[in-house]
Amino acid sequence: MSRKFTDNEVNILVPFIEEIKITSPIKKKKIVIDDSGKNDLANFMKLDSNENPVYIKYTQRQRDHYTKKKKYNEIRKKLAKESCNKNGFKVKDL
């Protein structure tokens, strides 16, 4: 069984990893495993050169920090309270 993706009316069949025949070029490739969760946007794991697992986690809190969500939310709240034109309409009213 394969997953079917549609990309601009072109059907692409992508087989599951269990269906792929494991060959020597595939064994040489590095595999990264992703597991998204409720609080974490992504959890990645790979094996380093010494075959030790390396974990990388990207959380919602990290994304909020990088995008400066708190700063811009405060600016939006401040703008919502102020009137934006001579007619007295607020940003929310427009």
N, C-alpha and C positions, 0 to 999 in steps of 0.2 A: 504494500500500500504506500502511496506517496501523497504528499501534500500538494495541492494545486493552488498556484498563485496566479492572479490576473494582473498583467502590467500593460495598460493601454491596449487592451483587446488581444494580447498575446498570452497564451496559456503557458505557464512554466511549471513543469513537474519537478519537485525536489524530493528525492527519496529520504526516508528516515535513516539515521545513522546505523540502525540495526540491519538495514537492507543492503548496505554498501559492502562490497567485498574488500577485505583488508589486504592491501598489497604493500610491498616494501616502500614505495614512495609515500604512502599514507602513514606508515609507521615512523618515518623520519620527520614528519610534520609535528609542530608543537600544537597541542590542543589546549584551548582555553574553555573553561566551563563557566556559564553564566546562570545565576539563580536570582531572580528578582523576588522581592518579598513585600510585606505590608509596609514596613518602616524603611527598608532599604530599596533604593531605586535599582541597584545592581550589586551583586556579589560575584566576583570573579575569582577563579582559582586556576593556577597553572603549575607545572613542575619546573623548577630551575635546573641548572646544569648538574647539580648534585642529586637530582631526583627528590628534592625537598619541596613540599607544597608552599606556594606563595599565594596569599590571600589579599585581595584588593576589594574594598567596600566603598560604595558611593551612596551617600544617604541624602534624604530630602533636606536635612539641615545643612549639609555641605552645599547643595545647589542653592539654597536660600542665601547662604553666605556669599557665594561667588556672584550671584545676580543682584546682591544688595537689596533683597526683597523688603527688609524692614525699613530701610531708608526711603525707598520709593513709596511704600505704603503710607508712611508718615506724611510724605509730600502730597499724596493723593487725598488723604484725610484733611490736610490743611487747605488744599484747594477747594475741597467740597464745602468747607465752612465759609470761605470767602465768596463774595459776589464777583462775578467775572465781567460784567458789563454795566452800562449806565442804567439799564432797565431794572436792575436789582435781581436778576435771575442768578441762581447758583449753578455750578457745574452740573449737579445732579438733575436740575430742572431742564437743562438743555438736552 
